[in-house]
Amino acid sequence: GQQVQQSPASLVLQEGENAELQCNFSTSLNSMQWFYQRPGGSLVSLFYNPSGTKHSGRLTSTTVIKERRSSLHISSSQTTDSGTYLCALDPYTGYQNFYFGKGTSLTVIP
Amino acid sequence: DPKIIQKPKYLVAVTGSEKILICEQYLGHNAMYWYRQSAKKPLEFMFSYSYQKLMDNQTASSRFQPQSSKKNHLDLQITALKPDDSATYFCASSQNTLYFGAGTRLSVL
């Protein structure tokens, strides 16, 4: 958790608004992954994004290694986007290991 | 079909007892993990295994013991259970991308 900082901790949007979620890390990066979790649910992988920009529908992930940050952009938010978004860092340690941020709790209201 | 199977889905235990949480993955991954998530805390890394060998252990208590009988199995034995152990325990595996099971929700009374 200390290696990965997520912001904001929580966010409330009106349906249709856009959101930008940030993940900052303090160590070297082997890979970065974004997850979505509903309350009481499992974690669903949104992006595996070690560098650059990736798109999936209304979601965009951008990882900038030099700046030690990754972002998740949600466009035209919907009520079904509500939940927690977590980023996970795999630092370069010789083997894979994933450390999570505390997450951003997103609530989209109609 | 779920590729990472965790059993049971729900588990109720009494303080002081011992339980085993089961995890099997059918993704052909060599790395497997256990994470814990309690109501008031973020997702917490516990163990990582690679080729059935322990790579990292960030669980302070020896009451938590992973067991890997097969390459695609990583069970979690918890002894002398305490109410603070109540949480959802997630098993995961990876080969670059990390995938999670549905979790075992443990309640210790």
Interface residues (C-beta under 8 A of the other chain):
Chain A: G1 S31 Q33 F35 G40 S42 L43 V44 S45 Y48 L86 A88 D90 Y95 Q96 N97 F98 Y99 F100 G101 K102 G103
Chain B: A31 Y33 Y35 P42 L43 E44 F45 S48 S50 M55 D56 T88 F90 A92 S94 N96 T97 L98 Y99 F100 G101 A102 G103
